[in-house]
Amino acid sequence: QVQLVESGGGFVQPGGSLRLSCAASGSFFRTTVMGWYRQAPGKERELVATITGAGITDYADSVKGRFTISRDNAKNTMYLQMNSLKPEDAAVYYCNRAKGRSYDWGQGTQVTVSS
């Protein structure tokens, strides 16, 4: 059974930075297109960044130029470096497959951006 554990969230002022991590169990990781999602209160979950097993990345327009997704296949870990954070980036962030049927969702990690 695949397990996804997100960490690294917290409280930050506008303009600040955070680095999220996603630890994945199982041998599937290195060949799977993965993504970071976020869900703000009252809103649907949205996909903000994706990365292929080979490291090709893509971003939602709302985070392009500010967020960087990366992965370490040897460690079964994916990251999201978030810079120049805005209040509208506040949400619970999740990792999961970016294509195909999702794995069971983890608990996510809360990101709060406020002055």
N, C-alpha and C positions, 0 to 999 in steps of 0.2 A: 504494500500500500504506500502510495506516494504521500509524503508529508512535506509541507512548506511552512517555514517559520520565518516571519518577518521581524526585524528589529531595527533600532536606530532612530525611531521617531522621537519627538520631544517638542519643547516650546522654543520658539525663536522669534526674534523681532523681524519686521519687514526688512528685506535686504540681506538677511542672514543666510546661513547655509546649514544643511544637514546631509548626512550620508546614510542611506538606508541599506540594509543587507537582507538577503533572502537565502536561507539555507534550505537546500532540497535533499531529500533522501532518494535513493534509487539510482540505477544506472542509466536512466533515460535522459538525464539532464543534458549531457553534452550534445545530443542530437536534436534537442527540442527547441523550437522557437519560443522564447519566454517573454513575458511582459510585466510591466508594472501598471497596476490599476489604482484608481483612487475613488473614494465615495465620500462626498460631503453630505451633511444632514439634509434630508429632503430631496436629494438628487440621486440620479442613477449612477451606477458604477461606470467609470469611463477608463478606457485604455490610454495611458499617457506616453508609454515608451515600449519599444520592442527590440529584441536582439536575437539574431539567429545563432546557431551553434558556431558558426564561423566568425561571428562578431559584427555582422552587418546590422546597423541600427536604424531606427525610425522613431519619429517623435510626433506627438500631437502639436498643432500650431501653438497652443497655449503655453507650452513648456520649451519649445524649440529655442536653442541658444542659451538656456538657463539650466536645463537638466542634462545629465550625461548618464546613460545606462552602460553597464559593463558586466562582464562575467569572468569567473575563474572556473573553468571546467574541471580542473584538477581538484578543486575544493568543493565542487557542486554548489557554488555560491554565485549569486547575482547581486549587483549593487545599483543604487541610484544616487548619484551625486546631485544634490539640488542646491543651486546658487541663486542669489537675487530673489529670495522667496517673497511672495506676495500674500496678502491676506486670503486671496481667492485660491491659494494652493492648500489651504487648510483642509484636511480630510483624513480619513483612515486609508492608508496605503496597503495594498495587497500585491503579492506576486502570484503568477499562474501562467499556464500555457497561453500563448497569444493566438494560436491557431488550433482548431479542433476542439474536442470536448475538454472542458476544464477539469482539472484535478479538484479534489476537495479543497475548499478555501481554508486558509489559515486564519489566525485571529486578527491579522493585520497589525499595523503600527500607526499610532496616532501622530499626526503632525499638526501643530497649532502655530499659527503665525499671527502675532498680535503685538501692538505696541503698548 
